[in-house]
Amino acid sequence: MNSNTMAPESLCIYNHLSRIALVALSFIILSMGSLGFTQEPAEQSPKRLRDLSDAEAKQLIEEALKEGLPANRVDQVTVLALNRSRLVVPELLSKLEAARQDPAASEEFIYTVADIIAYVGDEVALDALLQLVASDYQRFAHFIGRALDYAHGRRNPYASAYYIVGRTNQQVDALILDWILTNAPRGHGFKDWAEAIAEREKGPLNETIFEKDPLISRLRGGVPPGLLEELRKHPQWVR
């Protein structure tokens, strides 16, 4: 499946998580106050979620998953996962692995949990996604592209692409390259890609880096002109 094509089963989930993105991002920026959890009592406000102990947070996650992640729980789990990925993502992954083996588990539940992991998108979450893709490519490969899409505005998606490429197999690498070729020409995509390269290299940049670059070296057409233009404007470029 093209990583930029939304699976039919996840359309409603995508719309819901678009709302979550606004809630969670606002929570991170403000770190206080109520941000739309109108269905929840005061003790479950974002500020309360921030103040939970690890044990309390884990209990909340377990209860939410046991309930099947109703809509008013998805926001809570997403906010906790964003801020405590090392605690929450393994719990989500474990539940997903169990749900995959349970004929009674709904596809909506599986997609929702996987999409929360994709939205978190840090290295812990990317590792979890790669594990899911390795076990069931057809069901979970879609979320690799979602993780890169969700990264916009919170982290450099090209840095995430570098983290993923070469770690599993050619199918996953092809997903990454397809996403790159589709998104890099848009907006400031080439500039973000150049920044990711500069961060990886941490020193002078010149054309000698292209052969060993794990993304560029996998492109049949070589260095995209837009990327080369941005690299040549970068302060680290050696003229």
Buried (B, 14 or more C-beta within 10 A) or exposed (E): EEBBEBBEBBEEBBEBBEEBBEBBBBBBEEEEEBBBBEEBEEEBBBBBBBEBEEEEBBEBBEEBBEEEBEEBBBBBBBBBBBBBBEBBBEBBBEBBBEBBEEEEBEEBBBBBBBBBBBBBBBEBBBBBBBBBBBEEBEBBBBBBBBBBBBBBEBEBBBBBBBBBBBBBEEEBBBBBBBBBEBBBEEEEBBBBBBBBBBEBBEEEBEEEBBEEBBBBBBBEEEBBEBBBEBBEEEEBBEE
